[in-house]
């Protein structure tokens, strides 16, 4: 069987350098070039310019958020103040749920959640003179969180670490990275490649055998939508989110 590894996360935006700088400063990490960085946990995040980019319309599904990041912190007030100083703003609809929803400078929602040792382990990044902010994980919107978790466990290996409730399930990949799935009422899939309901973010997964990896993804329920590039092929997962399988070393 082909080995499929959780490689990188790409975030759509109108200005890659500006948004990469925002998140790098938020996490306190060094940039890699002008539009990418690697988190302390080893996840590469890069930023993709999109013509006629349109921000999500969270919390509506007109242009749903599709995917969002959760950051754990020990100090909500300090984390929010830092994010706002870098160009983020509080989302208008907060609710009463124990976390803070923010919008980054390109309009992507992200959350500050309470740091928990049993979930975040020793991944906490402590910075002198500032709040600790750690990437908790990536959450994917979908109509059936249990089914989509099963798909990604089958694709990437790993296991479920937070059992499903009515809204969430969380898995951890074999590389140790959390990946969550969030049930959304009235969910509408991305309209990739158009910006009608843009993909917002997508994963690039590294493979050692494209043919075998492609067959495996399709067997699990993915749909091949673009195999015209030698170095990567584009698929839709069972909820309609685009992702790429990329040849090792490409």
C-alpha positions as a printed Julia matrix, in Angstrom:
250×3 Matrix{Float64}:
   0.0    0.0     0.0
   1.18   3.53   -0.74
   2.35   5.66    2.15
   0.34   8.9     2.41
   1.73  11.48    4.82
   0.09  14.62    6.19
   2.33  17.19    4.53
   1.24  20.83    4.48
  -1.75  23.14    4.78
  -2.38  25.81    2.12
  -4.49  28.87    2.97
  -6.13  30.93    0.21
  -5.8   34.7     0.44
  -5.32  37.87   -1.61
  -1.85  38.68   -0.14
   0.25  35.61    0.82
   3.16  37.52    2.32
   0.92  39.61    4.56
  -1.12  36.66    5.84
   1.94  34.45    6.35
   3.51  37.24    8.38
   0.36  37.55   10.51
   0.29  33.86   11.47
   4.06  33.57   11.93
   4.01  36.5    14.37
   0.94  35.09   16.12
   2.74  31.79   16.74
   6.17  33.33   17.27
   7.89  31.34   14.51
  10.33  32.26   11.75
   9.18  32.67    8.16
  10.33  30.28    5.47
  10.71  32.54    2.46
   7.97  35.12    1.98
   4.83  33.02    2.18
   5.35  29.99    4.42
   6.51  28.81    7.83
   6.71  25.6     9.84
   4.95  25.35   13.18
   6.82  24.03   16.24
   4.91  20.76   15.71
   6.37  20.42   12.22
   3.35  21.37   10.09
   4.22  23.48    7.07
   1.64  26.2     6.41
   1.85  28.15    3.18
  -0.33  30.82    1.65
  -1.78  30.69   -1.84
  -2.72  33.79   -3.85
  -6.24  33.54   -5.26
  -7.57  35.89   -7.9
 -10.88  37.51   -6.94
 -10.56  36.03   -3.45
 -13.74  36.25   -1.37
 -13.66  35.77    2.39
 -15.88  33.27    4.21
 -19.29  34.46    5.38
 -19.08  32.74    8.78
 -21.34  31.7    10.41
 -23.57  31.39    7.34
 -23.1   28.79    4.61
 -23.25  31.28    1.74
 -19.45  31.01    1.59
 -18.85  28.78    4.59
 -15.53  28.71    6.42
 -14.88  25.09    5.24
 -11.77  24.65    7.41
 -10.5   26.57   10.44
  -7.6   26.55   12.9
  -7.83  26.26   16.69
  -5.11  27.83   18.83
  -4.74  26.93   22.5
  -3.72  29.62   24.97
  -3.43  30.18   28.72
  -4.52  33.81   28.48
  -7.49  34.7    26.28
  -7.24  38.44   26.82
  -3.53  38.6    25.95
  -3.92  36.3    22.94
  -6.84  38.33   21.58
  -4.94  41.59   22.14
  -1.91  40.21   20.28
  -4.05  39.0    17.37
  -5.83  42.34   17.14
  -2.52  44.21   17.17
  -1.47  42.11   14.17
  -4.64  42.85   12.18
  -7.23  40.28   13.31
 -10.62  41.16   14.76
 -13.24  39.46   16.87
 -16.0   37.79   14.89
 -19.37  39.51   15.42
 -21.23  36.34   16.53
 -19.46  34.9    19.59
 -22.12  32.93   21.43
 -21.47  31.44   24.89
 -19.25  28.42   24.37
 -15.97  28.99   26.19
 -13.8   30.02   23.27
 -13.17  33.18   21.23
 -13.78  33.31   17.47
 -11.5   35.64   15.54
 -11.22  36.67   11.88
  -7.72  36.9    10.42
  -6.78  39.8     8.09
  -8.15  37.85    5.09
 -11.41  37.0     6.86
 -10.74  33.36    7.78
 -12.28  32.43   11.14
  -9.97  30.91   13.76
 -10.51  30.14   17.44
  -8.67  30.68   20.68
  -9.42  27.78   23.04
  -8.25  27.0    26.56
  -4.94  25.15   26.78
  -5.39  21.61   28.11
  -2.41  19.43   29.0
  -4.29  16.21   28.2
  -4.96  17.44   24.63
  -1.99  19.68   23.82
   0.62  17.76   25.8
   4.01  19.45   25.89
   3.47  21.38   22.66
   2.9   24.63   24.54
   5.11  27.44   23.19
   6.03  29.84   26.01
   7.24  33.26   24.88
   8.83  35.83   27.11
   6.64  38.91   27.39
   3.69  37.41   25.49
   0.93  34.82   25.73
   1.53  31.16   24.94
  -0.26  30.29   21.7
  -0.11  26.74   20.36
  -1.75  25.31   17.25
  -4.31  22.87   18.69
  -5.41  21.47   15.34
  -7.3   21.91   12.08
 -11.07  21.45   11.96
 -12.97  20.52    8.8
 -16.66  21.35    8.29
 -18.84  18.55    6.96
 -22.36  17.1     7.05
 -21.29  13.8     8.68
 -18.29  14.16   11.02
 -18.1   10.46   11.84
 -17.97   9.41    8.18
 -15.35  12.02    7.25
 -13.17  11.04   10.22
 -13.32   7.42    9.02
 -12.24   8.54    5.54
  -9.15  10.41    6.8
  -8.17   7.66    9.24
  -8.29   5.28    6.28
  -6.32   7.69    4.09
  -3.61   8.78    6.54
  -3.58   6.12    9.25
  -3.79   7.19   12.87
  -6.7    6.9    15.25
  -9.63   8.74   16.78
  -8.6   10.41   20.06
 -11.82  12.27   20.88
 -14.88  10.1    20.4
 -17.75  11.55   18.37
 -20.47  13.56   20.05
 -23.28  15.33   18.23
 -20.92  17.86   16.62
 -17.23  16.9    16.8
 -14.74  14.08   16.42
 -10.93  14.38   16.51
  -8.29  12.04   15.11
  -4.53  12.15   15.31
  -2.5   11.19   12.25
   0.47   8.85   12.36
   2.69  11.95   12.39
   0.98  13.07   15.61
  -1.03  15.98   14.23
  -4.64  16.44   15.42
  -7.32  16.72   12.76
 -10.89  17.48   13.77
 -14.23  17.21   12.01
 -17.18  19.48   12.77
 -20.76  18.73   11.8
 -22.43  21.76   10.19
 -26.17  22.06    9.64
 -27.01  23.09    6.09
 -23.43  22.35    5.0
 -22.56  23.28    1.41
 -19.41  21.95   -0.21
 -16.79  24.24   -1.79
 -17.39  25.2    -5.42
 -13.73  24.64   -6.32
 -12.13  25.98   -8.44
 -14.51  28.96   -8.48
 -14.83  31.53   -5.7
 -18.6   31.11   -5.41
 -17.89  29.07   -2.27
 -14.11  28.95   -2.28
 -12.15  26.1    -0.73
 -10.5   28.57    1.74
  -7.85  26.04    2.8
  -6.66  22.66    1.58
  -4.21  19.92    2.52
  -1.3   18.68    0.45
  -0.46  15.06    1.28
   2.87  13.51    0.28
   2.88  10.09   -1.4
   5.61   7.66   -2.39
   3.54   5.98   -5.12
   1.01   8.17   -6.92
  -0.85   5.38   -8.71
  -1.3    3.3    -5.57
  -2.19   6.33   -3.44
  -4.72   7.51   -6.01
  -6.4    4.11   -6.14
  -6.5    3.93   -2.35
  -8.06   7.41   -2.01
 -10.73   6.57   -4.61
 -11.51   3.26   -2.9
 -12.15   5.18    0.32
 -14.6    7.54   -1.39
 -12.49  10.38   -2.79
 -13.12  11.75   -6.29
 -10.29  12.55   -8.71
 -10.92  15.96  -10.31
  -7.54  16.93  -11.83
  -4.68  14.64  -12.77
  -3.16  16.97  -15.33
  -0.09  17.85  -13.25
   2.88  15.5   -13.04
   3.8   16.48   -9.48
   0.33  16.48   -7.89
  -3.24  15.34   -8.44
  -6.35  17.04   -7.03
  -9.18  15.15   -5.32
 -12.39  15.9    -3.48
 -12.97  14.14   -0.17
 -16.44  12.67    0.53
 -17.64  16.07    1.83
 -16.36  17.89   -1.26
 -13.18  19.46    0.17
 -10.3   19.6    -2.34
  -6.99  18.05   -1.32
  -3.84  17.2    -3.23
  -1.69  14.1    -3.39
   1.87  15.24   -4.11
   4.79  13.1    -5.2
   7.62  12.84   -2.66
  10.32  15.41   -3.32
   8.12  17.59   -5.55
